[in-house]
């Protein structure tokens, strides 16, 4: 009797190792999360959101900078650690630029911002595996593009909290109490933001408690990311603008947006994976936070699906 081939032995060994690995508590859940992260195109989704966010935010900044009294924009960027004196925007402050850029800038802002809203909607509906909302919900896109600047402005205001000091203990110009308040405010701002945004884009198909859980997870990781970039971003901006001018600033901004969007995408995927787990973790989440319940497909969507199906083969 011939011995098993090498391929057969390798497959048997692999099956044995897999069975032993799955026997470890939590291994199945970890494998499910890793699989979902691998198949959900994190890089493509994050880059799409980053590009859409860039095309939505940049025209807005240019439009605001076109007005002679743009101290509010300068102060807000300065609070976030960006020195606008390193970027030459003198030409945009001319009176003629307000008229020249006004209508075009407004159209770019509206078009870019709604594209960002739609991209976020596609991302959330795909990951949560729910039904895409009809076009009659267009107003949700408008609310989303209004909420995003609110979050950015609130973050700019919270950047001033680090100067608060009641204990006399400081690290440079940062007070201990102020730093704690700034970090807490950042966490609250982005937790609320990424609870309300998906609620608008998926409606009631995902329970509010589950979206709040996802918002808290997303807000926590974004807070860590913002604390890190708050320390490193001024140096990065200074070096890139010094060596590459405005082009360096653009590259740094896109890179920052890519990592920010990547956090949003990854946190959503992981939360969905944990919710759909058939083990004790998924059962606990579904019991306390609920599970996605997609709306039934619209009649016109069913008609399109039926028409797309191949018909019966003819006898000819």
N, C-alpha and C positions, 0 to 999 in steps of 0.2 A: 504494500500500500504506500503510495507516494505521500511525502510530507506536504503540508499546506504551503502554498506559494508565499512569497514575501509580501505581496499586496494583501493577501488574506490575513496574514499575521498582523500587518500594520493596522488594517481596519478593525480587527478584533481587539488589538491593544488600545486603539483610539476609543472604541466603544466602552471598554472597561474603565479607562481614565475618565471619560465623560460621565459614566454612571457614578463613579466615586465622587467626582466634583459636584454633581447635582445632589448628592446625598448630604453635602455640607449645608447647614442651615443658612438660608439667604442666598445661596448660590444661584438658584433659579431666577430670583428677582434681579440679581446683579446682571445675569446674562440677558434677561429681557430688556433691561435698561440699556445695556451696551448695544444690543441688536437694534433697538429703536433709534438710538443715537446714530448708528451706522447707516440706517436706511432712510433717514429723514432729511438728507441733503442739508446739513447744518451750514456748510460753507456757502452754498448757493442762496439759501434763505437769508442768511446774515448779510451777504453782499448785496442782495436785492434790497433789503430794508435799509442798509447803509447808503446805497446809491440814491434811493428814493428820498431818504431823509436829507441827504446832502442837497439834492435838487430842490427840495422844499424849503430848506432853511437858508441856503445861500442867497437866493433872490430876496428873501425877506430882510436879511442883513444889509444887502446892497441898497434896497429900497429905503430902509431906515437911515442908512449912512448918507443917502443922497440929500437928506434934509439938512439945512445949515445947523439947526440946534439938535445935535445927536448925542448930547452928553449922557442921556439915559442908556443908550447902547454901549457907549464907552465904559460907563461905570459898571454896567452889568457884566461885561466881558472882563473887566478888571477884577471884579469880585470873584470870578471863576479862575483867576490866575493867568489871563491872557493879556499881554501888553499890546494894545492896538497901536502904540506909537511906532512899533517895528514894522507896521504894514502901511504902505503909502496909499492913502485913500483921498489925497488932496483933490484929485480931479473930480471925484464924485460929489464934493461939497460945493461945486459951482452951482449958482442958481439955475443955469440952463439944464443941468443934469436932472433936476427934479421933474421938469416937464418932459424931458426926453425919456426918462426911465419910468415915469409914473404909470402909464397905461400898460406898457410892456411888462413892467415889473409886477403889476397886480395880476396880469394874466398868468405869468410864470409861477407866482406864488400859489394861485388857485389850482392851476393844473398840476404842479408838482406836489402840492399838499394832498390833493385828492388821490393822486397816484400812490402816495405813501399810505393813506388810509385803506385803499383797496388792496395793496400788497400785504398790509398787516391782517386784513380780513381774510385773504387767501391763506395766509400762514396759520391763523388760528383755526379756521374751519377745517383745514387739512389735518393738522395735528390732533385736534379734538375729535375729528371724524364726524362732523356734524354737517347739516345742510347749509349751503350758501344762501344768504338772505336775498330776497328779491330786490329789484332796482327801486321799488317804492320806499325802501329804507335808505335812500341816498342821504337823507338828513343826518344819519349816523356818521357818515364820512365827514360832514361839516363839523359836527360836534367834536370828533376826534382831532381834527386839525386845529380846533380852538383850545382843546385841553392840553395838547402838547406844549404850546408856548407858555401856558399857565404853569406847567410843571417846571419848565426851564427858568421862568422868572422866579418862582418860589425857591428853586435851588439857588439862584443868585442871591436872593435875600437871606437865605439860611447861611450863606458863606460868611456873613458878617457876625455870626453868633460866636465864632471862636475867640473874639476879643473880650467876651464876658468873663469876669474873674471875681469870685467872692472869697476864695481861699488864700489868695496871695501866692499860690504856686503856679508858676508859668514855665513854658518851654518856648524860649524866644518871645515872640509876640502872641503866643497862644496860651489862653487860660485853660486849666483843666476842665472846669465846669463848662466853659464855652465850647470846647472841643466835643465834650459829651453831648451837649445840646445840639451842636451842628450835625453830629453823626446821627442822633436820634431823629432830628428833623428830616435829614436826607432819607433815612429809612422809611419814615411815615409818608413822605411825599411820593416816593417811587412805588411803595407798596399800594397806596391808594391809586396811583396812576395806572399801574398794571393790574389792578382789579377792575377799574372802570372802563379802560380801553377795550379789553376783550369782551366785557359785558355788552358794550355797544355793538361790537362786531359779530358776536354770535347770538345775541339776545338771550332768551331764556333757555336755550338748548343746553347750556352748562349751568348747574346750580350756582347761585351767588356765593355760597359758602366754599365751594370748590374753587371758584375764581379767586376768592379772597385768600385761600391757601396758596394758590399759585402766585398771587400778587405778593404775599409775604415772602415767599421763597425768592422770587425775582427781586424784590426790594432789598433783601438782605445781601444778595450777591452784587447788585448794582451799587449798594452802599460801599462795600469793600472795594469795588472797582473805582468808584469816584474818590474815595479816600486815597487810594494809591495814585491815581492820576492827578489829584490835587497837589500831591507832593512832587510828582515827576513832570507833570505837563508844562509848567513854566519853563523848566530847563530845556525840555524837548522843543517847545515852540521857539525859544530864543535861539537855539542852535540851528534849527531848520530854516527859520526866517533869515538868520545871518548868512547862511551858506547858499540857500536857494530862493530867498525872497518869498513872494506870495505863493509860488509853486510849492515850496516846502510847507507852508501853512496849509495849503489845500491837501497835500498828501497826509500830513499829520491829522487833519480833521477827518478825512475819510477812514484812516486807520482806527482812530478813536471810535467813530461811529460803527465800524465793523465789529469791534470787540463788544461794544455796548449792545448792538443788535444780536450778536452771538450769545450773550448772556440771556437775553429775552427768549431766544429760540430754544436754547438748551434747557432752561428752567421749565418751559412749557412742555417740552418732550418728556422730561423726567417726571413731572407731575402727572402727565397722562399715563405714562408707563406704570407708575405706582398705583394709580387709580384702577387700571385694568388688570392688575396682578390678581391671580386666582388664589394666592396664599393669604396668610393672616394680615399682612400689611394692606393689601388691596381691599380686603373685606372690612378692615377697620376704617379706611378712608371712605369707602362707599357708604358705610353705616353712619358716619358722622358728617360727611361733607357732600354726599350724593354722587351721582354719576351722570355723564353726558346722556341726553335724550334728544336725538336728532328729530327735527320736524319732518313729517312725511313729505316726500317730493311733491312739488307743485304739479297740477294737471298738465301744464305745457311741457314740463320736464319729462313727464311720463310719455307724452306723445313723441317727443324727440327721441327718447330711448327706444320706443317701439319701432319708429321709422328707421332707426339705425340698425336694427336686428336684421340679419339676412332672411329673405323669404324662402319658402319651400322650393326645393329644386324642381324644375320643370321636367316633363317627360320627353322633351325634344332632345 
